[in-house]
Each structure stands twice: as C-alpha cells, then as structure tokens.
C-alpha cells in the first residue's frame, strides 16, 4: 500500500471522521497524552494574551488539550479535512477559538508572518509530503522566541518499540478501523509511523530547521518509546 498524501488523505479522514472520536477515546491515554504535550509548551499565565496555532487539529482533541493547559489562549485550529472540522464545529468552544479549513502547505498565503506565539502540532508531521517545508513555515509564523510543541508517533531506537507498534496495530487498531469501514486509513496509520523519522531523527530535523532548545520527552503507558513530545523555540531573530 502506498501512503496516503494530500487530497487522498484528506478524503480518508473525511470518511473516517464519523467514527474518529469514538475510536481514539478507546485508546488508553490518548487524550491525557495530548494534554501532557500541550502543557509542555509551557505557556505562561494560563495562556492569557497568547496566540496559538493548532496545526492538524482534526476534530478538536488537540484544541481541547491546549485549552486545558492554557484556558485563556486564543487558538486557531487548522486542518485539511472538512469532515474532521465539521465534527470540531459541533463541539462547544469558548470565545477566542476558531477553525480554518486548509492544507498546512497553503497557510503561507493566508497567515501573516509572526502571527503566533506558539504552535502545537498533534499527529501531523508524518502525514506531510514535505515536513521540512512545513517547519520552515512554522518558523515564519512564529514570533522570535516563539514556542513549538510536536506530539507525534516517532519510534524510539529499540526494535522493541517497532514490534510493539506493529503488534498493537495488527491486533487492535486495524481491526477497529475495518469495523468502522476505514481500513485504508488505519493501514496508512500503521505504515506512516514505521516509515517516518525515529525520535532522534525528528529532533535532528527540528534543529536543522533552526529551532533551538530542542527537547524530546516520552509519553507513558504502552506508547512509551512510540509517541513523544518534541519542544523547541525559534531564535530571537526570526
């Protein structure tokens, strides 16, 4: 199977949006892990006066995690899937949260440089055709000294991590996807993780893109060594 990209991936998420919240809620730690990564952004004063870009916001799980960590932040969620955003729009959000339907690659012409104090990206980068180009865009959209947190499936260095991921996919994730009628999307999920950067490789990618103070922190439970939080900052000169 070829990995899904661009319009094909957006269409798969459109189709899968109806069951998506139910499936991820059944994954132990899914929402708690997102909240932990959102806290690792370290937004001060509950996010008061802070502008946050939530890239790949999907149905709003990452948006809710950001609000839990920084309830006063102004958050703009962006996603390429209209179906996922329709699910997000049905939920109750405070003033200061808005959503934009657009592929990440098209944001350069829609958002001003230096528009955001922080960027959060949950489960996004392994789905992109050109992760480096998106990291360059993120640096442009952030203010000097702006914060980045990436919450992503990135396997650690041990073969055990790959073995656990493949076993969980084969036994649980892919069968659940088939029952929901979204077998292709969850086959993509499995392969996209195996074929993407390891955690050390993605940290190196962030540093090459010009981010400083890059840190890699694991998440607990069965996803230890499988899902990580990456944090970094732009330099004082954008």
N, C-alpha and C positions, 0 to 999 in steps of 0.2 A: 504493500500500500504506500502510495506517495503521500507525504504530509500535506495536509490542507493548508492553503495560504490564501490571503486576500479575500475576494468575494466568495470563494468556495467555503472558507472557514466561517465567514460571517453568516452565510446561508445555513451552515450546520448548526451554529449557535442560535440562529433564529428558530430553527426547527426544534432544537433541544431546550429552548427557554421555558416551555411549559412545565417540564419536569425538573429543571435545573436546581431550583431552591430545595426541592424535596430530596434530591439525590445528595447534594452537598451537606445538607443538615444531618444526613445519616453517616457522614464521615466523622469519626471521632476527632475532636479538636479543631475542626475546620474553622469555625467562627472564632474560637478562642485564639487560634494561631494568628488569624488576621488582626485581631485586637492587639496581640503582643507585638506584632510587627509595626502596627500603627503607633503604639506607644514608643517604639524605638526611634521614631522620627524625633522625639524629644521636643515637641512643640511647647513653648512656654505659655504660662498664664491661661491654660485651657484653650489655647489657640486664638485668644482674643486678638482681633486685628490681623490674623494670619490668613493668607490666601493659599489654598491647597489645590493642586491639580491631581485628580484621581484617574489615572490612566488605565483603561481596560476595566472600567467599573462594573460591567456586566449588569446583574440585577440589583446591584447596590449593596452587596455584602461588604465590600471594602469601604464603601461610603459610610455604612453604619459603624464599622470598626473605627474609622477616623473620627466620627462624632463621639464615640465612646471615649476616645483618647483626648480629643480636643473639641468639646461641645460648642465652643464659640467660633470655631473656624468657619471661614467662607470656603465652600468646597464646590469645585466644578468637576463633575464626573463625565468622562468621555468614553465612548465605546463605538465600535464599528457595527455592532449588531443591533438593528432596530428592534428585534424581538426581545432581546435582553433588556434594552432600555424601556420598552413598554412595560415589562414586569417591574422595573425600578420605579416607574412613574405611578404605579398603583399603590405604592407604599407612602406612609406619612413622613414628610421631611420638614424640618424647621426652615424658617426663612434663612436665606443665605446659601442654600444648596440648590444647584441647578445642574442640568444634564445636557450634553451636546452629542448629537449623533454624527460621528465622523471617524474614519480611519485615522490612527495616530499619524500616519505619514502625511495627512493633509492639514495638520494643525498649523504648520509654519505660516500659511497664508491667512489663518483665522484668528490667531492669538498674538498679541504683541510681545516682543522680547521683554524679559524682566517682569512678566505679569504675575509671577507666583513666588511665594516664599518657600514653598515645599512641594515636592512631587512624590506621590505614592503610586507604585505600580504592582498590582497583585496578579500573578499568573499571566503575565503579558509577554515578556521578552522572548520566551521560547516559541511563541506563535508568530513572531515578526519575520518578515523576509530579510530585513536589514537592521539588526539590533544596534549596530554602531551608529547608523544614521539617526536612529531614534534617540540614542544617548546624546548625540550632538545637539539635537533639537531640545532635549530636556535642559541641557546646559544653557541654551539661548533663552528659554522661557523662564528660567530661574533668575532671581536677583543674585548679585555677588554674595557669596556666603550662604546661598540657599541650600536647603536640605533635600536629600533624596533617600527614599527607602524602597527597596525592591523585595517583594515577597514572592519567592519562586521555587518551583521544583528544580533543584540542582543537586545532582547526586554527589555525595562525598567521595573520598578517594578509595574506599574499600569496596571490593567486589560484593561484599555482603549487602551493601546499600542497593546496588543494582538488582541483586537476587530478590531482596525483599520487595522492591517496587514491582518487579515482574510478577512475583507470586501474588501480591495483593491485586494487581490488575487482572490477572488470569482468573483468580478465584472470586473476586468481589466486584471490582469496578466495571469490567467489561460485561459480565452477565447482567449487572444492573442497567447498564446502558442499552443492552439488547432488549431487556424487558420494557424499557421506556421508548423503544423504537428509534434509538440514536446510536446504533452500533458503530457507525463510521466515525462519529465524533469521539467516542471513547477509545476506539483503536488509535485515532490520532493522538489522544491524550497520552496513551502509553508510549508511543513511538517518539512523540515530541520531547518527552523527558529523557529518554535513553539517548537520543541523538543531539541533545543540547549540551551546553557547557557543563562541566563539573563545577562545583562551588569554587575551587581555587581559580579555575579558568575564567569564570564570570567576574570574580573580584579583579583579576588582571584586566579584563575588558573595561571595567569601570575606571581603573587607574589610567589606562591608555587613553580613555575618553576625556581625561583631565579632572576627574573627581579626586578629592583629597580626603584624608581621614577615613579611608575605606575600611569598614569592619564587616566581618562575616560571622553571624551568630546562628546556631542551630535552633530548631524548634523541638519541643519534647514529644514523647509518645512514640507511636510506631513510625512517625515521619522523621525521627532523628536520623540525620545523615541523608535525608531525601529532600526535605524542604528547609530553606534557610532564609534569614533576613539579611539583606545587604544594605548598609547605610554609607552615605558619603556626603560630601559638600562640594559646592563649586568654590573656586578660588575667589579671592577678594576682587580680582579683576575678571569680569565675565568675558 
